[in-house]
Amino acid sequence: MVAGLKQRWRDLRKGRSGHRFQDRYERNRRARQEKSGMRAFLLPVVGALIFAAGIVFCVIPGPGLPLVLAGATMLAGRSRPLARAMDWSELKIRQLVRWAIRWWSDASLAARNAVLVLAVFVIAGAGYGAYLFMFK
């Protein structure tokens, strides 16, 4: 099972940007005829549960974003529209990251320090909010 997960991860990483989730959907669609009915039913259900848990963990302290991404990836293997949305999102996120890296490299020392101080305050505020939510 672990070897299968590693292979699927390698296949996803090797895919072309903007097409990797749609390609995965097509591979899964062709392989669905070979799978048992129970497994074909169970994978989307598990993906939806992981996605829902990720949404909950985005609100309360926990690993929300990784769970949302894992659940969405599992569901994208069964849904062409979701696979397209994931590919579109990947391109937009890559574009945003390139812009942020360019901005960071061109920014002055004062601007970089201001961003770091702001990040510290946001993280501290989120931690304090989580503390109040959980313990008071």
C-alpha positions in Angstrom: 0.0 0.0 0.0 2.8 2.4 0.9 4.6 1.6 -2.3 1.4 2.4 -4.3 1.0 5.8 -2.5 4.7 6.6 -3.2 4.2 5.8 -6.9 1.0 7.9 -7.1 2.9 10.8 -5.5 5.8 10.4 -7.9 3.4 10.4 -10.8 1.6 13.5 -9.6 4.9 15.3 -9.1 6.2 14.4 -12.5 3.0 15.7 -14.2 3.0 18.9 -16.2 1.9 22.0 -14.4 -1.7 22.8 -15.2 -2.4 19.2 -16.4 -1.3 16.9 -13.6 -4.7 16.5 -11.9 -6.5 16.0 -15.2 -3.9 13.4 -16.2 -4.4 11.7 -12.8 -8.2 11.7 -13.4 -7.7 10.0 -16.7 -5.4 7.4 -15.3 -7.9 6.7 -12.5 -10.8 6.6 -15.0 -9.0 3.9 -17.0 -8.1 1.9 -13.9 -11.6 2.1 -12.4 -12.7 -0.9 -14.4 -10.1 -3.0 -12.7 -10.9 -2.0 -9.1 -13.5 -3.6 -6.9 -16.8 -1.8 -6.4 -16.1 -1.3 -2.7 -12.8 0.4 -3.3 -14.3 2.6 -6.0 -17.0 3.7 -3.5 -14.6 4.1 -0.5 -11.9 6.3 -2.0 -14.2 9.3 -2.7 -15.9 8.9 0.7 -12.5 8.9 2.5 -11.4 11.9 0.3 -14.6 13.8 1.3 -14.0 13.1 5.0 -10.4 14.2 4.8 -11.5 17.4 3.0 -14.2 18.1 5.6 -11.7 17.5 8.4 -9.3 19.9 6.8 -12.0 22.6 6.6 -12.7 22.0 10.4 -9.0 22.2 11.2 -8.7 25.5 9.2 -11.0 27.0 11.8 -9.5 25.3 14.9 -5.8 24.6 15.5 -4.6 21.7 13.5 -3.2 20.7 10.0 -6.1 22.2 8.0 -4.6 23.2 4.7 -2.6 19.9 4.2 -5.8 17.9 4.9 -7.9 20.1 2.5 -5.3 19.6 -0.2 -5.0 15.8 0.4 -8.8 15.4 0.4 -9.2 17.6 -2.7 -6.5 15.6 -4.5 -8.3 12.3 -3.7 -11.6 13.8 -5.0 -10.0 15.2 -8.1 -9.1 11.6 -9.1 -12.9 11.0 -9.4 -14.1 14.4 -10.7 -13.0 16.0 -13.9 -14.3 19.5 -12.9 -12.5 19.3 -9.6 -9.3 18.1 -11.5 -9.6 21.1 -13.8 -10.1 23.4 -10.8 -7.0 22.0 -9.0 -4.9 22.5 -12.2 -6.1 26.0 -12.6 -5.4 26.7 -8.9 -1.9 25.3 -9.2 -1.1 27.7 -12.0 -2.5 30.6 -10.1 -0.6 29.7 -6.9 2.6 29.2 -8.9 2.1 32.7 -10.4 1.5 34.2 -6.9 4.6 32.5 -5.5 6.8 33.8 -8.4 5.4 37.3 -7.8 6.1 37.1 -4.1 9.7 35.9 -4.7 10.3 38.7 -7.2 8.8 41.2 -4.7 10.9 39.9 -1.8 14.1 40.0 -3.9 13.4 43.6 -4.9 12.1 44.9 -1.6 14.2 47.0 0.7 15.4 45.8 4.1 12.8 47.9 5.9 10.0 46.4 3.8 11.2 42.8 4.4 11.4 43.5 8.2 7.9 45.0 8.2 6.5 41.9 6.5 8.3 39.7 9.0 7.0 41.7 12.0 3.5 41.6 10.5 3.8 37.8 10.1 4.9 37.4 13.7 1.9 39.5 14.9 -0.5 37.5 12.8 0.9 34.2 14.0 0.8 35.4 17.6 -2.8 36.6 17.2 -3.8 33.3 15.7 -2.2 31.4 18.5 -3.8 33.6 21.1 -7.2 33.3 19.4 -6.8 29.5 19.3 -5.9 29.5 23.0 -9.0 31.5 23.9 -11.1 29.2 21.7 -9.8 26.0 23.2 -9.3 26.9 26.9 -11.7 29.7 27.8 
